[in-house]
Amino acid sequence: MKQLVRFILVVGLLLGLERPAGAQQTVTPEAVLAGMTAEERVGQLFLVTFDGATAEPGSDIDRLIREYKVGGVLLRAAGGNITDESNAPAQVLALTNQLQATAASAAEAPRQGPTAGAARAAPFVPLTIAIEQSGGGSPDDQILSGLTELPSPLAIGATWDPEQAEAIGRVAGNELSALGVTLLIGPAPDVLDMARVNGARDDGTQVFGGDPYWVGLMAEAYYRGAQVGGDGLLAVAAPHFPGHGASNRDWEQEIPTVRRSLEQLIRVDLLPYSRLAGAGGVLGTRVDAFVTAHVRFQGLLERQTTNPITLDAASLSALLGQGDLAEWRAAGGVLISDSLGSRAIRRFLDSTEATFNGRGLARDAFRAGHDVLVLSDFGVRSAQTANIIDAIQYFRDQYASDPIFAQQVDQSVLRILALKLRTSGGVFDPAAAQRPTPDLTTSLSQGRAQALAVARAGATLIYPTTTELDARLNDPPSAGDRIVFITDGRTVRQCPVCLPVPAMDARALENAVLSLYGPNASGQVQGRNLQSFTLEDLNDYLDGRLTQTAVEGQPTPEPPAIDVWLRQTDWIVFGIQDIRSGLPETGAVSRFLTQRQDLARNKRVIIFSFGAPYYLDTTDLSNVTGAYYALYSRGPAFVDTAARLLFQDVNPRGDSPVSVPSITYDLLNQLQPDPSQVIKLFSDAPGLTSTETVSTTYALNTQVNLSTDIIRDRNDNAVPDGTPVTFEVAVRTEAGTSTSQIEDTTEGGIAAASFILRQVGFYSVRVRTASGLSQAEFTIDVPPEGFGRPATVLPPTATPTPTPPATPTVTPTPQATEEPEPEPFEGANSIDFALMLVFVALGMVTGYRLGGPEQSPRRAMRMALVAVIGALLGYNWFALQLPGFDEARGLFGQWGGSLWVLFGMGLGLFAGWLIFRKRP
């Protein structure tokens, strides 16, 4: 009997190999949460900042991770987290690996479990390591060297090409994920309400544009690219929810107040966020998180003025309850607060800034609906860590004393854990949280081609028109021409103690020209004829600070070098970024064009804006004798493109994605349908298209389905989705002419209409948009029944009906109904598998008994084995749907598989009897 038991165990193990699919255990957020203590759960809510470039034992961040179980960190250049000016990526990678190692080490330390008081290790949950890296350089990028210098969002927007946005996002995701970053914050999908020149706040190049449809389209593509580039290891978060584009204050210094109703927000500011929430259908393929903005609203929910959205539960709940946003939130979308230590929020709560209630701020933000609380600049620097600890301890106490609070914490932690599992391959593994350290110089900075493609596609001629430019600049600079370059030379720092470096080298344009057109290249220019200065030099010159005072009896002082070059040059080329009230040199170009027209006379003045395109006014542009181009970003690819524009080697193909008041370029008007286009009409019958006029014959009561060609805007792009289109249908009969209209809106630039030919006569269809009536006309002749011969393009309906059919297609001519082919039977299922196990056990016992265990236990075991083998062969023949499967399933239904098992078992027993009957 022992042999039989042993045999049954062996067979059971073998059968276990055929375990049904889906039986493998997976890690779930609920399972991880169940193994966490209250302190570990509370810690997941906090994303903190810290000072320094390491997480050494005993440091503030080491203590926050080990003792207070914080769930993540936000890396910032201002905090000195990135300090290596020569190899910043390697330093960042070392820091992120050190942070994750600290979290793993903290999890290994024994602690009291939630039950029975048994000491055990905590479940390892990797840190969220977040960074703001929106492109375009400082101050919107934290890592300033070693990575691809990515275009600004505005430069991407100027291409009007979502594929370009996705390509740049893919580069960003790939490079940041390689450095151990797990959450990318930005770029923001703000819709620029209007350009604010010389104001307290300027969006500059950190927006994709000024139209909600296009901003959503480009942001969606960028985030999708970042997720793909990060290979599933990088989450993305869209900041500034529900939108900062209409605010007019520096949100870091003061809470802006925006007058917007909920309807206006849904139509404009919220539209890009709704697209991001709905894109892709499931989390992991659409945006993972939103970061709220410190912004107040007037007119929202019929309230005079809200509190900042980050602290206002009613307003935030109403905003997140809209359409795709509500679905996204219900599916586990994570909500992250803006920095709860920003000066703007501190001043809102106490205008004197004498007090700081960190625990109250964190509590109110959490109760407003946030899952993750960003504790950045959380009080004065020396007290920041103490304030963070105080807030965490307050949450621990509340968790222990308030069941409702604890329930809200658990719900937020489940969302956070789900997000972390998505970016960890479904398993929390300390080894997998560590990023490899290859030669980063070869694995990074590989996106130059993509950046150059954006620079070429987005370069825009702002002033004058293309026609006038051809008359002004018929030839590029020649070998004998002198060129003066005057460039914005402001500096930036990688960290507070790092040495300042130029945001854009003062000689960048000169060097690009020499590299492409100098003696060692095409030879179109000579180095001795080129000279570079900074805007600060120009500003000092205009102020007279460079001119030496003549002294009687001494030689006349030589004029400043910039004065000599400006008087003798043939070309003056400016490279500007923006205009800042605190940087007087940034307004030097405008001053020069106004005050020193004598120096610009008979010279060709070219201006390249490496920032937004709206800083120069109409008067400034009237004094530009050459051209004003917008590049929107200052990286090497954009400097290279500027040099090629100067020498007319590339054509400016982009269009500004924001309004430019100085040239009356109004974005809303530009996105209207081009009035000069002929909008073609297509029928669903093959071969019928209207170019100017198409005439055909249809039968009475036929349904006509028409669609437009892609309707283009004034920039030659497809008009935004939702653009109104009217189909005007005129019918001329013996009784006269009647007209009707069919309204539709575009999707993908195309509109459609359907109608039924209910009258005998002559139909004419044309398309009207906000820009006017298209010239293309689709005409249809409907003769009386019995006269003429209907065109074969659309057959008549089988039975005339006074009501339109349910579907927008023409009712087909009745045809013989084909006999539907029988659907194939499904293969073996779980019931077949269970029945097979029962019959295998039966066969095993039967074979054992037939073998005569009293006379020969060995023969009995052999008979049992061949019975099992026969049964398994019969089951697998059936499961693989080999010959006989269809008949068995068709005749016996669910018992078909069992019959094959019995048949196989019978054959096995018969074979065993033949083989083993005479053996002992």
HELIX and SHEET records of a PDB file:
HELIX    1   1 LYS A    2  GLY A   16  1                                  15    
HELIX    2   2 PRO A   29  ALA A   34  1                                   6    
HELIX    3   3 ALA A   38  GLY A   43  1                                   6    
HELIX    4   4 ASP A   60  ARG A   66  1                                   7    
HELIX    5   5 ALA A   88  GLU A  108  1                                  21    
HELIX    6   6 PRO A  153  GLY A  157  1                                   5    
HELIX    7   7 PRO A  162  ALA A  178  1                                  17    
HELIX    8   8 PRO A  212  GLY A  229  1                                  18    
HELIX    9   9 LEU A  262  ARG A  267  1                                   6    
HELIX   10  10 LEU A  270  GLY A  278  1                                   9    
HELIX   11  11 LEU A  300  GLU A  302  5                                   3    
HELIX   12  12 ILE A  309  LEU A  311  5                                   3    
HELIX   13  13 ALA A  313  LEU A  320  1                                   8    
HELIX   14  14 GLY A  323  ALA A  330  1                                   8    
HELIX   15  15 ARG A  343  LEU A  349  1                                   7    
HELIX   16  16 GLY A  358  ALA A  368  1                                  11    
HELIX   17  17 ARG A  381  ALA A  383  5                                   3    
HELIX   18  18 GLN A  384  SER A  401  1                                  18    
HELIX   19  19 PRO A  403  ARG A  422  1                                  20    
HELIX   20  20 PRO A  430  ALA A  433  1                                   4    
HELIX   21  21 LEU A  440  SER A  443  1                                   4    
HELIX   22  22 ARG A  448  GLY A  458  1                                  11    
HELIX   23  23 THR A  466  ARG A  472  1                                   7    
HELIX   24  24 ALA A  508  TYR A  517  1                                  10    
HELIX   25  25 GLY A  527  ASN A  529  5                                   3    
HELIX   26  26 LEU A  535  LEU A  542  1                                   8    
HELIX   27  27 ALA A  561  GLN A  568  1                                   8    
HELIX   28  28 PRO A  584  GLY A  587  5                                   4    
HELIX   29  29 ALA A  588  GLN A  595  1                                   8    
HELIX   30  30 GLN A  597  ALA A  600  1                                   4    
HELIX   31  31 THR A  618  SER A  622  1                                   5    
HELIX   32  32 PRO A  636  LEU A  646  1                                  11    
HELIX   33  33 PRO A  661  ILE A  663  5                                   3    
HELIX   34  34 LEU A  667  GLN A  670  1                                   4    
HELIX   35  35 SER A  830  LEU A  850  1                                  21    
HELIX   36  36 PRO A  857  ALA A  879  1                                  23    
HELIX   37  37 PHE A  885  PHE A  892  1                                   8    
HELIX   38  38 GLY A  893  TRP A  895  5                                   3    
HELIX   39  39 GLY A  896  PHE A  916  1                                  21    
SHEET    1   A 8 VAL A 334  ILE A 336  0                                        
SHEET    2   A 8 ALA A 289  THR A 292  1                                        
SHEET    3   A 8 ALA A 235  PHE A 241  1                                        
SHEET    4   A 8 LEU A 183  ILE A 185  1                                        
SHEET    5   A 8 THR A 128  GLU A 132  1                                        
SHEET    6   A 8 GLY A  72  LEU A  75  1                                        
SHEET    7   A 8 PHE A  46  VAL A  48  1                                        
SHEET    8   A 8 LEU A 373  LEU A 375  1                                        
SHEET    1   B 2 ARG A 111  GLN A 112  0                                        
SHEET    2   B 2 ALA A 119  ARG A 120 -1                                        
SHEET    1   C 2 THR A 257  ARG A 259  0                                        
SHEET    2   C 2 ARG A 296  GLN A 298  1                                        
SHEET    1   D 6 THR A 460  TYR A 463  0                                        
SHEET    2   D 6 ALA A 627  ALA A 630 -1                                        
SHEET    3   D 6 ARG A 604  SER A 609  1                                        
SHEET    4   D 6 TRP A 571  ILE A 576  1                                        
SHEET    5   D 6 ILE A 483  THR A 487  1                                        
SHEET    6   D 6 LEU A 530  THR A 534  1                                        
SHEET    1   E 2 THR A 491  VAL A 492  0                                        
SHEET    2   E 2 VAL A 501  PRO A 502 -1                                        
SHEET    1   F 4 THR A 689  SER A 690  0                                        
SHEET    2   F 4 LEU A 681  SER A 683 -1                                        
SHEET    3   F 4 GLN A 703  THR A 708 -1                                        
SHEET    4   F 4 ALA A 752  ILE A 756 -1                                        
SHEET    1   G 5 THR A 693  THR A 697  0                                        
SHEET    2   G 5 GLU A 777  VAL A 782  1                                        
SHEET    3   G 5 GLY A 761  THR A 769 -1                                        
SHEET    4   G 5 PRO A 724  THR A 733 -1                                        
SHEET    5   G 5 GLY A 736  THR A 745 -1                                        
SHEET    1   H 4 THR A 693  THR A 697  0                                        
SHEET    2   H 4 GLU A 777  VAL A 782  1                                        
SHEET    3   H 4 GLY A 761  THR A 769 -1                                        
SHEET    4   H 4 GLY A 772  LEU A 773 -1                                        
END                                                                             
